[in-house]
Amino acid sequence: MLTSTEDARSNRADRRLASTLAAVAGALNTAAFESVGFFSANMTGNVSSLSANLATLNLVPGIFFLWIVATFISGAVFSTIIINAGRRKNIRSVYALNILIEGGALMLLGIVECWLTPSSPGVVLILSLSFLMGLQNAVVTRISNARVRTTHVSGTSTDIGIELAMLFDVVRRKESPKEAPLYLERLRLHSFTLISFLLGGVGGVWIFNALGYRFLILIGFGLIYLAMHATLRKHSDENINI
């Protein structure tokens, strides 16, 4: 799931990647909104809010939304630099390394929010999560050759509509039936992503209300386990093939 790349990936690996990380993104996004009233990964909404505040000269909230967008982009830049370096050195586990970094950062953020009580906890939370969502989205985009997105579902919802329309045209014999399995597989992938984001969001609110910011530590631990498992399994398979 976190080691095979681009065209070498199976449809099953893409579905597992989409289901797992979309659920994580949905949980973090809704928990952040539940906590402080801002979305950490919804760049469409954040840029719209930035525009509205600039138009009405509300500069202080406008600057905050600008920071959210900038930190999301920074997370994608950071992730891509690491991935590019790993690819040049043929390190197949570089994608898992990024998820490991995300998990460790989430655990650290949870510790800060739980026990160190930052002076501006809402600002720290949203900007940190925006950075990590940018990082995660860059990972899944690069590893899947842009077939999978996990931190937002606007494009995914559009893709579901496109594949449904293509299948409708297959039924009407306006498109070749030979392409139907491809459309069905894409529809399955995008549907998995949307449903996982939705269920992750529901679970995120429930768990956050039960655990508070310890929820971040739990999610971080899960991501670290996921990354370590993928890396160790890859190394084990390589040793067997030697």
C-alpha positions in Angstrom: 0.0 0.0 0.0 2.8 2.5 0.8 5.7 1.0 -1.2 4.5 0.0 -4.7 4.3 3.1 -6.9 2.4 4.5 -9.9 1.6 2.0 -12.7 3.0 -0.9 -10.6 0.2 -0.5 -8.1 -2.7 -2.8 -8.0 -6.3 -1.6 -7.7 -6.6 -3.2 -4.3 -3.5 -1.3 -3.1 -5.2 2.0 -4.2 -8.4 1.1 -2.5 -6.6 0.3 0.8 -4.6 3.5 0.6 -7.8 5.6 -0.2 -9.9 3.9 2.5 -7.2 4.2 5.3 -5.9 7.7 4.7 -9.2 9.2 3.7 -10.7 8.0 7.0 -7.7 9.6 8.8 -8.2 12.9 6.9 -11.9 12.9 7.6 -11.4 12.2 11.3 -8.8 15.0 11.7 -10.8 17.5 9.6 -14.0 17.1 11.5 -12.4 16.8 14.9 -10.6 20.1 14.2 -13.9 21.7 13.2 -15.5 20.3 16.3 -12.7 21.7 18.5 -12.1 25.2 17.0 -14.5 25.7 14.2 -12.0 25.6 11.3 -11.3 23.0 8.6 -7.7 22.0 8.2 -7.9 20.4 4.8 -10.7 22.2 2.9 -8.6 24.6 0.8 -11.6 25.5 -1.4 -13.5 26.7 1.6 -10.5 28.4 3.1 -9.6 30.2 0.0 -13.2 31.3 -0.3 -13.1 32.6 3.3 -9.8 34.4 2.5 -11.5 36.1 -0.5 -14.5 37.1 1.5 -12.4 38.6 4.3 -10.2 40.5 1.9 -13.2 41.8 0.1 -14.6 43.2 3.3 -11.2 44.3 4.6 -11.3 42.0 7.6 -7.6 41.6 7.5 -6.9 39.7 10.7 -9.1 36.7 9.9 -8.1 37.0 6.3 -4.4 36.6 7.2 -5.3 33.6 9.3 -7.0 31.9 6.3 -3.9 32.8 4.2 -1.7 31.1 6.7 -3.9 27.9 6.6 -3.5 27.8 2.8 0.2 28.5 3.0 0.9 25.8 5.5 -1.1 23.2 3.5 1.1 24.1 0.5 4.2 24.0 2.7 3.3 20.5 3.8 3.0 19.4 0.2 6.4 21.0 -0.6 8.1 19.3 2.3 6.7 15.9 1.4 7.6 16.2 -2.2 11.2 17.2 -1.4 11.6 14.1 0.7 9.9 11.9 -1.9 12.1 13.3 -4.7 15.3 12.6 -2.6 14.1 9.1 -1.9 13.3 8.3 -5.5 16.7 9.5 -6.7 18.2 7.1 -4.2 15.7 4.4 -5.2 14.3 4.2 -1.6 10.9 2.5 -2.1 9.9 3.1 1.5 10.2 6.9 1.2 6.4 7.2 1.0 6.0 5.2 4.3 8.6 7.6 5.8 6.4 10.5 5.1 3.4 8.8 6.8 5.8 8.0 9.7 6.6 11.7 10.0 2.9 12.5 9.9 2.2 10.0 12.7 5.1 11.3 14.9 4.0 14.9 14.3 0.4 14.1 15.3 1.6 12.4 18.5 3.7 15.4 19.3 0.8 17.8 18.6 -1.4 15.7 20.8 1.1 16.0 23.7 1.4 19.7 23.2 -2.4 20.3 23.2 -3.0 17.9 26.1 -0.2 18.9 28.5 1.7 22.0 27.4 -1.4 24.2 26.8 0.0 26.6 24.1 -1.1 30.2 24.3 -3.0 30.0 21.0 -4.1 26.3 20.9 -6.6 26.8 18.1 -4.0 28.4 15.9 -1.4 25.8 16.6 -3.9 23.0 16.0 -5.2 24.2 12.6 -1.9 25.3 11.2 -0.2 22.0 12.2 -3.0 19.9 10.8 -3.1 21.9 7.6 0.7 21.2 7.1 0.2 17.5 7.8 -2.8 17.3 5.4 -0.8 18.9 2.7 2.0 16.4 3.4 -0.4 13.4 3.3 -2.1 14.6 0.1 1.2 14.9 -1.7 2.2 11.4 -0.6 -1.0 9.7 -2.0 -0.9 11.8 -5.1 2.7 10.9 -5.9 2.5 7.2 -5.0 -0.8 6.6 -6.9 0.1 8.8 -9.9 -2.8 11.1 -8.9 -5.4 8.3 -8.9 -6.1 8.8 -5.2 -6.8 11.9 -3.2 -7.6 11.6 0.5 -7.8 15.0 2.2 -10.7 16.4 0.3 -13.6 15.0 -1.7 -14.7 17.7 -4.2 -12.7 16.1 -7.0 -13.7 12.7 -5.8 -17.4 13.5 -5.9 -16.9 14.9 -9.5 -15.1 11.7 -10.5 -18.0 9.6 -9.1 -20.4 11.6 -11.3 -18.2 11.1 -14.3 -17.9 7.3 -13.9 -21.6 7.0 -13.4 -22.2 8.9 -16.6 -19.8 6.8 -18.5 -21.5 3.6 -17.2 -24.8 5.1 -18.2 -23.5 5.6 -21.7 -22.2 2.0 -21.8 -25.8 0.8 -20.9 -27.1 3.0 -23.7 -24.4 1.5 -26.1 -23.0 5.0 -26.6 -19.6 3.8 -25.1 -17.9 0.5 -25.7 -18.9 -2.3 -23.1 -15.2 -3.3 -23.1 -14.5 -0.2 -21.0 -17.1 -1.0 -18.4 -14.7 -2.8 -16.0 -12.4 0.2 -16.0 -15.2 2.6 -15.2 -16.5 0.2 -12.5 -13.1 0.0 -10.9 -12.7 3.8 -10.9 -16.2 4.2 -9.4 -15.3 1.7 -6.7 -12.1 3.5 -5.8 -13.7 6.9 -5.6 -16.7 5.6 -3.7 -14.4 3.9 -1.2 -12.6 7.3 -0.8 -15.8 9.3 -0.2 -17.4 6.8 2.2 -14.2 6.4 4.1 -13.8 10.2 4.5 -17.5 10.3 5.7 -17.1 7.5 8.2 -13.8 8.8 9.4 -15.4 12.2 10.0 -18.2 10.6 12.1 -15.7 8.5 14.1 -13.4 11.5 14.5 -16.0 13.5 16.2 -17.1 10.6 18.5 -13.5 9.8 19.5 -12.5 13.4 20.0 -15.5 14.0 22.2 -14.5 10.9 24.2 -10.7 11.4 24.4 -10.1 15.1 23.7 -6.7 15.9 22.2 -5.5 12.4 23.1 -7.3 11.5 19.9 -4.4 13.0 18.0 -2.0 10.7 19.8 -4.1 7.7 19.0 -4.3 8.6 15.3 -0.6 9.3 15.2 0.2 5.9 16.7 -2.0 4.2 14.1 -0.1 6.0 11.3 3.3 5.1 12.7 2.2 1.4 12.9 0.9 1.5 9.3 4.2 3.0 8.0 6.4 0.7 10.0 4.4 -2.4 9.0 4.6 -1.4 5.3 8.4 -0.8 5.5 9.2 -4.0 7.4 7.0 -6.1 5.1 8.7 -4.6 2.0 12.2 -5.4 3.5 11.0 -8.9 4.3 9.8 -9.5 0.8 13.0 -8.2 -0.7 15.1 -10.5 1.6 13.0 -13.5 0.5 13.6 -12.6 -3.2 17.3 -12.4 -2.8 
